[in-house]
Structures are given as C-alpha cells and as structure tokens.
Amino acid sequence: MGVSRKLAGAGVVAGLSALALVASPALSSAQVTGTWTATVSGSQITTTVTGLKTTLPFNYCEGYVYRGDATAFDRANMVQEFLITGTDMVKDQVLAGVAGSGTSTDLATGEYWVVTKCKEIGDTGYQVVGTPRLVAVTDGSTAPESGSVEDIFSQFGS
C-alpha cells in the first residue's frame, strides 16, 4: 500500500509537470533560430538576420551594441539598441525562415560587441540568436576638441 501511494504521488507530480508545459510552453520549448551578420558602414552598424524561425508567435528582435572592452553584456556596458524589422517579421505569427535588418545610430570610432536578441510571445527573457561578434567602427564620430578658457571667452569678444 505504501508503494502504490508513492507511485500515485509521482504520477500526480508528473501529470502536473506535463500540464505546466502545455499551459506555458515558453518555459521549455521556445526557440528562435537563424543566422545574422553585422556590417559597418561609416559610423553605423547594420545587423541583418536571415532564416529566422520561431516555435511560438513572434514578438520582436533587436540589435544590441556593447563596449568593445565589455566582459558582460548588460545595461552598464550597453552603448545602444535598435529594432530589427522586415516585411515578413510579423508579430503574433510563427516565423519560418524570414529576414530583417536594423541599423544603429552614429557611433564613435572604436570596437563594439554586437548581439542579436529576439523574443517570442510569452518569453520571459530574450533569446540570443547566434554568437556575439566584435566589430570595429573606423570612421566614427568624434567629440569636439576642448579649447582653453581663453578660447571660449574669445568667442564672446573682449
């Protein structure tokens, strides 16, 4: 009798676990796949995603740019983020091999890590597509040179 209670209890736990997976498939079955490239033109980075597939209805994708010396891809090291869009990247639909792209705003000269992340409806977090890539912006914007106090006041006359 003790063994059958244990088996019945294990069956209830297994049944509840299976029910949880059906009720919330994003917990285990959500998967975004595809490939992407990062290209640099002038002072901007463009991310192009191809072959994007989802297992759940699509929400959105973004490109993230992090400092080149970043050891963690978090908000403290993020330089900017931008939306990745495409005509077939339709929200609330399961995607099957679609493409899209997005471009950063102007960046300063330097190295940057680029990461592509997507979300499906019901995801609690982002899914990284592919692996992060290190790119170099060589024709970036530069900060204006600072002058002396005398230079600043000379603009207003003597």
KEKE-3310 file (N, C-alpha, C; in steps of 0.2 Angstrom, whole numbers, plus 5000, padded with zeros to 4 digits):
npx = (5004:5010:5019:5011:5005:5016:5019:5007:5008:5019:5015:5005:5013:5021:5011:5006:5018:5018:5006:5009:5019:5011:5002:5011:5021:5032:5042:5050:5050:5052:5060:5071:5078:5091:5102:5114:5122:5134:5137:5148:5146:5153:5150:5140:5132:5125:5114:5109:5097:5094:5084:5076:5068:5054:5047:5036:5023:5030:5037:5047:5063:5080:5095:5109:5122:5137:5151:5167:5176:5169:5165:5154:5138:5127:5116:5125:5136:5131:5129:5120:5104:5094:5080:5076:5069:5058:5049:5042:5043:5032:5022:5015:5014:5020:5036:5044:5059:5062:5068:5077:5082:5092:5098:5111:5112:5124:5140:5155:5172:5179:5180:5166:5155:5142:5126:5112:5096:5080:5062:5049:5031:5026:5038:5049:5061:5075:5080:5096:5102:5112:5130:5139:5147:5162:5165:5173:5172:5178:5177:5171:5160:5167:5171:5170:5185:5191:5194:5205:5201:5203:5200:5187:5181:5185:5176:5166:5169:5180)
npy = (4994:5006:5008:5010:5022:5030:5029:5034:5047:5051:5050:5060:5072:5071:5072:5085:5092:5090:5096:5109:5112:5112:5122:5133:5134:5142:5140:5129:5125:5136:5143:5152:5153:5156:5165:5178:5194:5206:5222:5236:5252:5267:5276:5268:5253:5239:5226:5211:5199:5182:5168:5167:5158:5154:5145:5149:5161:5176:5190:5202:5208:5214:5223:5224:5235:5234:5240:5238:5233:5226:5214:5209:5207:5218:5231:5241:5241:5243:5252:5256:5251:5244:5242:5227:5224:5218:5214:5202:5199:5197:5201:5191:5179:5163:5161:5157:5155:5169:5186:5201:5218:5230:5246:5254:5270:5284:5280:5282:5281:5265:5249:5237:5226:5216:5210:5200:5199:5191:5190:5179:5178:5177:5174:5175:5181:5187:5179:5174:5176:5166:5170:5182:5196:5204:5220:5233:5251:5262:5274:5283:5295:5309:5317:5335:5344:5351:5367:5380:5390:5404:5403:5400:5411:5421:5420:5427:5440:5454)
npz = (5000:5004:4993:4982:4985:4984:4970:4965:4970:4963:4950:4950:4952:4940:4930:4933:4930:4916:4912:4916:4906:4894:4897:4898:4886:4884:4893:4891:4877:4869:4855:4846:4830:4818:4807:4807:4802:4805:4799:4795:4791:4788:4802:4807:4813:4805:4807:4800:4799:4794:4788:4800:4812:4822:4837:4843:4843:4835:4843:4844:4837:4842:4839:4849:4855:4862:4873:4867:4876:4885:4898:4901:4895:4898:4904:4910:4901:4889:4874:4864:4858:4844:4834:4824:4809:4797:4782:4782:4796:4806:4819:4832:4824:4819:4814:4799:4792:4789:4785:4791:4795:4804:4810:4818:4827:4824:4829:4839:4834:4837:4845:4846:4853:4846:4847:4844:4848:4851:4854:4858:4859:4875:4880:4894:4894:4884:4869:4863:4847:4837:4839:4849:4841:4838:4832:4822:4822:4811:4805:4814:4823:4831:4847:4849:4850:4865:4870:4877:4892:4888:4874:4874:4880:4871:4860:4863:4862:4868)
capx = (5000:5014:5022:5006:5004:5022:5018:5002:5011:5024:5010:5002:5019:5022:5005:5006:5023:5016:5001:5013:5022:5006:5000:5016:5027:5038:5046:5055:5050:5053:5067:5072:5084:5093:5109:5115:5128:5135:5142:5150:5147:5154:5150:5134:5132:5119:5113:5105:5095:5091:5082:5073:5062:5052:5042:5030:5022:5035:5036:5052:5070:5083:5102:5112:5129:5141:5158:5172:5180:5164:5166:5147:5133:5122:5115:5130:5140:5127:5130:5113:5100:5090:5075:5077:5062:5057:5042:5039:5044:5025:5021:5010:5014:5026:5040:5048:5064:5061:5074:5076:5088:5091:5104:5112:5114:5131:5144:5162:5177:5181:5177:5160:5152:5136:5122:5106:5091:5073:5058:5043:5026:5026:5045:5051:5068:5077:5084:5101:5102:5119:5135:5141:5153:5166:5166:5177:5170:5184:5175:5165:5160:5172:5169:5174:5191:5190:5199:5206:5196:5203:5197:5180:5179:5186:5171:5161:5173:5184)
capy = (5000:5012:5009:5012:5029:5034:5029:5038:5054:5053:5051:5067:5077:5071:5075:5092:5095:5090:5101:5116:5113:5113:5129:5138:5131:5146:5138:5124:5124:5142:5143:5156:5151:5159:5167:5185:5197:5213:5226:5243:5257:5274:5276:5264:5245:5236:5219:5208:5192:5178:5162:5167:5154:5154:5140:5152:5168:5181:5197:5207:5207:5220:5223:5227:5236:5235:5242:5233:5230:5223:5207:5206:5211:5221:5238:5245:5241:5244:5258:5257:5246:5246:5237:5224:5223:5215:5214:5196:5198:5199:5200:5186:5174:5159:5163:5151:5157:5176:5190:5208:5221:5236:5250:5259:5277:5285:5278:5284:5276:5260:5242:5236:5219:5216:5204:5200:5195:5191:5187:5176:5180:5173:5173:5180:5184:5187:5173:5177:5172:5166:5172:5189:5197:5210:5224:5240:5257:5266:5281:5285:5302:5311:5323:5341:5346:5356:5373:5384:5395:5410:5402:5400:5418:5425:5419:5432:5447:5456)
capz = (5000:5004:4987:4977:4986:4981:4963:4963:4971:4957:4944:4950:4950:4933:4927:4934:4926:4909:4912:4916:4899:4889:4898:4897:4883:4883:4898:4889:4870:4865:4852:4840:4827:4812:4806:4806:4801:4807:4794:4797:4786:4791:4809:4809:4812:4802:4808:4796:4801:4789:4791:4806:4813:4829:4838:4846:4839:4836:4846:4840:4838:4842:4839:4854:4854:4869:4873:4865:4882:4890:4900:4902:4890:4902:4903:4911:4896:4883:4870:4861:4855:4839:4832:4818:4806:4790:4779:4784:4803:4808:4826:4833:4819:4820:4808:4795:4788:4787:4786:4793:4797:4808:4809:4824:4825:4823:4834:4839:4832:4842:4844:4849:4853:4843:4849:4841:4853:4849:4859:4856:4863:4881:4883:4900:4893:4877:4866:4859:4840:4835:4844:4849:4836:4839:4825:4823:4818:4810:4803:4818:4825:4837:4851:4848:4854:4870:4870:4883:4894:4884:4868:4875:4881:4865:4856:4865:4862:4873)
cpx = (5004:5018:5017:5004:5010:5021:5013:5004:5015:5020:5007:5007:5020:5017:5005:5012:5021:5011:5004:5016:5017:5003:5005:5022:5033:5044:5051:5055:5052:5060:5067:5079:5085:5100:5109:5122:5128:5140:5142:5150:5147:5154:5143:5135:5125:5119:5108:5103:5092:5089:5079:5067:5060:5047:5036:5029:5027:5033:5040:5059:5074:5091:5104:5120:5132:5148:5162:5176:5175:5166:5159:5142:5127:5121:5120:5135:5137:5128:5124:5110:5096:5085:5077:5070:5063:5050:5038:5040:5037:5024:5015:5009:5021:5030:5044:5053:5063:5068:5072:5082:5087:5098:5105:5112:5121:5135:5151:5166:5179:5178:5171:5158:5145:5132:5115:5101:5084:5069:5052:5037:5026:5033:5046:5057:5069:5080:5089:5101:5110:5124:5137:5147:5156:5168:5170:5174:5176:5183:5170:5166:5165:5169:5173:5179:5189:5196:5201:5201:5197:5200:5190:5177:5180:5181:5165:5164:5176:5181)
cpy = (5006:5013:5012:5020:5033:5034:5034:5046:5056:5054:5058:5072:5077:5074:5083:5096:5095:5095:5108:5117:5115:5120:5134:5135:5135:5144:5133:5124:5130:5142:5147:5154:5155:5161:5175:5188:5204:5217:5233:5247:5264:5273:5272:5257:5243:5229:5216:5201:5188:5171:5161:5163:5154:5148:5142:5158:5173:5187:5202:5205:5214:5218:5227:5229:5238:5237:5237:5230:5227:5216:5204:5210:5213:5228:5243:5246:5242:5251:5260:5251:5248:5240:5234:5222:5221:5214:5207:5194:5201:5196:5195:5180:5170:5160:5157:5154:5164:5180:5197:5211:5227:5239:5254:5266:5278:5283:5281:5279:5272:5253:5241:5228:5220:5210:5205:5196:5196:5188:5184:5178:5175:5172:5178:5183:5184:5181:5176:5172:5172:5168:5179:5190:5204:5214:5230:5245:5261:5273:5284:5293:5303:5317:5329:5342:5351:5361:5375:5388:5402:5409:5403:5407:5423:5425:5425:5439:5449:5462)
cpz = (5000:4997:4982:4979:4983:4974:4961:4964:4965:4951:4944:4949:4943:4929:4927:4930:4919:4908:4912:4909:4894:4891:4897:4893:4882:4888:4896:4881:4866:4862:4846:4837:4820:4812:4806:4805:4803:4802:4797:4791:4789:4798:4812:4808:4810:4804:4804:4798:4795:4792:4797:4807:4821:4830:4841:4842:4841:4839:4843:4841:4838:4842:4845:4853:4861:4868:4871:4871:4887:4891:4901:4898:4894:4901:4905:4905:4889:4880:4867:4859:4849:4837:4825:4815:4799:4788:4782:4792:4806:4815:4827:4828:4821:4813:4805:4790:4785:4788:4788:4794:4801:4809:4816:4822:4825:4830:4834:4837:4838:4840:4848:4848:4850:4845:4846:4846:4850:4855:4855:4861:4869:4884:4889:4899:4886:4875:4861:4852:4838:4841:4844:4844:4838:4832:4827:4818:4817:4807:4807:4820:4831:4841:4849:4853:4859:4870:4877:4885:4890:4877:4868:4875:4875:4860:4857:4865:4868:4877)
residu = (MET:GLY:VAL:SER:ARG:LYS:LEU:ALA:GLY:ALA:GLY:VAL:VAL:ALA:GLY:LEU:SER:ALA:LEU:ALA:LEU:VAL:ALA:SER:PRO:ALA:LEU:SER:SER:ALA:GLN:VAL:THR:GLY:THR:TRP:THR:ALA:THR:VAL:SER:GLY:SER:GLN:ILE:THR:THR:THR:VAL:THR:GLY:LEU:LYS:THR:THR:LEU:PRO:PHE:ASN:TYR:CYS:GLU:GLY:TYR:VAL:TYR:ARG:GLY:ASP:ALA:THR:ALA:PHE:ASP:ARG:ALA:ASN:MET:VAL:GLN:GLU:PHE:LEU:ILE:THR:GLY:THR:ASP:MET:VAL:LYS:ASP:GLN:VAL:LEU:ALA:GLY:VAL:ALA:GLY:SER:GLY:THR:SER:THR:ASP:LEU:ALA:THR:GLY:GLU:TYR:TRP:VAL:VAL:THR:LYS:CYS:LYS:GLU:ILE:GLY:ASP:THR:GLY:TYR:GLN:VAL:VAL:GLY:THR:PRO:ARG:LEU:VAL:ALA:VAL:THR:ASP:GLY:SER:THR:ALA:PRO:GLU:SER:GLY:SER:VAL:GLU:ASP:ILE:PHE:SER:GLN:PHE:GLY:SER)
# end
